Amino acid sequence: MLSGTHGHAKSTIIAGYVGDDKAWASVEAQWRGILHTYRLKSFHMADAIAQRGEFYQIQFYMIKDICDALANILNTSELDVVWSGVDASVWNAATNEEFRAAFPKPYDLCFLEILRQLRSWQRSTRQFGRVGMVFAAQNEYQERSAETLRAWSRYIKKSLWPLGFDSPDNNPALQAADMLVHELYVSLNTLELNADYSGKISITPLLHSASRGDVGSGGFITENALKLRVANRDWIDPYFPCPVEK
């Protein structure tokens, strides 16, 4: 499973893809092939949109072709999307100190939601081996991610899943996650909430392609959803920080 993150004053998102070794090998080979065609060493969504870095002298219509081609690889792959987002702008107002002792930042709650989705993916696909997770290297979150994973392991009484960090520069899977998380962020900016707390978003064409039109595996945690979690002890008790088990 490969994941990217997007942290912003308004929202925090973790998103990525999960699949078996065969599915990943196919995607990575095709991804590298597209980059080679356009003489690119790597792909970063923000650079592509801003036409900077390797994309500095590439015309925008060609950048769109590159993005569409990469998204189509994901569309036709056997990978599945996992994602979680939190309304970070209301984090302090919607949570209390006790909740933040277990989940110091929105990232921590997103990470836990990703673990839940991976467990669900294992059950639905009947792939019960250890799921290796790789994130884009971010020093701020490495130990927090490892700590949350240890807490999850203690709670469900299962062995730890491998957790690693890598640079996306030479990792097509992390580049794919970067595209996914960017398009989720853009789409979630269109979120409209109703009086009953239901809501809707407008999915970008690129997100529709990169997710095969299915982002239902994940979800965005709004202010009301945060308050419900704060009120439920089952969300807090298993994840209080505690000494690492030797």
N, C-alpha and C positions, 0 to 999 in steps of 0.2 A: 504494500500500500504506500503510495507516495502522496505527500500533501504540501500545499502552500498555505501561507497565512496572509491576511490583510488586516492591518490594524489602523484604525482611523478614529477621530473624535466621535464619529457617529456610530460606527459599527465595527465589530471584530468578527472575522470569518476565518474558519479553517476548512479547507476543501481539498479533495484529491480523488484519486482513483484506486480501486482495489481489483485484483485479478490474479490468476495463477501465472506461473513462470512462462508458459507458452504464450499467453495473451500479451504479457509484457514484452517478450522478445519480438513479437510481430510489430507491436506499436513502436518500439524503439527503433527497429530497423527502418520502418517506413518514415518515421519522424526525421531520422538522420538523412534519409534520402531526399526529402523535401528541402532540408537546410542545405544539403550539398548542391541541389539544383540551383538554388538562389545564392550560392556562395556565401552562406552564413555559417558561422561557427556555433552559434547558439541562438536561442529565442527568448526574449523577455518582453512581455506584453506592454509594459509601460514605455519601453524604448521604442517599440514598434509604433505605438500610437503617437508618440512625441517626435518620431522620425529623428532619433538621436542614436549615438553609438554606431553599431553596424548598419542601422537603418537610415543614417544621415542622408545618403544620396539616393535612396530608393523612393520612387514616386509612390504617392499614397494608394493609387489604384493597384499597384503591384503588392504593396503591403497587405491590402485587403485580400488579394489572391492567396498570399502566403498564409494568412490567418484562416481563410476558408479551407485551404488544403489541409492544414494541420488539424483543424476541427473535424474535418471529414474522416481523418484517420481514427479519431476517437469515436466518431459516430458509428463507424463500421467495425469497431473493435469489440472484444468480449470483456472489456473492463466495465466496472460499475462505479457510479458516482457515490461518494460519501461527502457530506458537508454539514456544517453547523455555523450559525451566526448568532450574535448577541447584540442587542441595542446598547452599545457602550455609553451612549450619551446619558442614560438613566441609571447606570450601574450603581453609583453611590446612593442615589435617591431611592432605588427600588430594593436595595439589599441592606442588611445590617452587619454589625461587626462580627457576629457569630458566623454568619454565612460567608463573609469575606475571609474569615480564618481558615475555612475549608477551601474556598475559591478566591484567592487574593485578587485575581483579575478576570475579566471576561474570557480571556484566552483559556484559563483553567477549566471553566465550565464548557466551553466549546470542545476542548480536548476530551473531556469525559463523554460528551455526546458522540464524538467520533468513535470512541471505544465501544460504546453501546451499539452503534451502527455496524461496526466490524463484527461484533458478536452475532448480530442478526444476519449479516451476510454469510457468516460461517454456517449458521443453521439452515439458511435457505439454499445454499449451494452444496451443503454437506461436505465442506472442506474444513476439517477440524484440526488441521495442523496449526503450527504457530504462524501468526501473521506478522511479517516483518514490516515495520513502519519506518519510513525515511522522510524527514522534514528538511526544508531548506535551512541551512545553518543560521541560527540566530542565538547568540550567546545568552541573551536575556532569558530565554525560555527553555534552554536545554535541561537544566536541573529541575525546573518546575515540571516539565513534561515527564521526566523520569520519576519524580516524586508522585505525580498523579497516577502514573502507570503502576507504580508499586502499591499505591493505595487500592487501585482497582484489583490488582492481583490478590491482595489480602482479602478483599471483600468477597470475590467470587471463588477464592481458594483454587486458583489455577496458576500454572507456572507463568513466569513473565514472558511477554512477547518481546522480540528484539526491537530496539528503538535506536535509530541512527540519524545522523545529520550529515548533509552533503551540500556542496556548492551546486547550484542549478546550472552553472556554465556548461558543464559537460554531461548533464544528466537530463535526457529528454523527458523522463517521467516527471521530474520536478518542473520542467518548463511547461508541460501539459497542465500540471496543477496550478501553475501561475496564471495560465490563460483562464482556467476554470474559476479561480477565486476572483480574478479581476472582473469577469463578466457577471458573476454572482453579485459583486459589490455594486456594479452599475445597475443591475436589475433591481436589487433591493432598495436602491434609492427611489424607486417608483412606488414603493409600498404605500398602500392606502388602507387604513384601519377603519372598520365599521364600529358602530356603537356596541355591538355584541363581541367585539375584539377579534372577529374574523377579518381577514384582509386579502388583498390580491396584489400581485406584482406583474409588471410587463417584462417578459423574458426577452433578452436581446436575441437576434437571429443567431449570433455566434454561440451563445449559451445553449440555445435550442439544439444546435448541431452537435456541440461538444458533449452534451448530456443525453443525446437521442430524445430530447423533449421531455425527459423525466428527471425532475429535481425533487421528487416526492420523498426520496429516501431521507432527506435532511429537513431542516427547519430553522426558522429565524425566531429567536427568543425575544419577545417584546417585553415592555415594562410590566404588563399584567402577568405574563407567563413567568417572569422573574419573581414577582411577588408570591405567586403560587408555590414556587420552589422554596422560597424562604420560609414559608409557613409549614412546609412538609419536612419533618425531622429525617425522613428517609433520604433526603437529598443532602443532609449535613453530616449525620453521625459517622458514616463509614469513611469520610474523607478529611477528618481533622488531621492536621500534621502530626506525625508521630515518629519516633526514632526508626531508622532503617533497620530492617531485620537482617541479622548476619546469616 
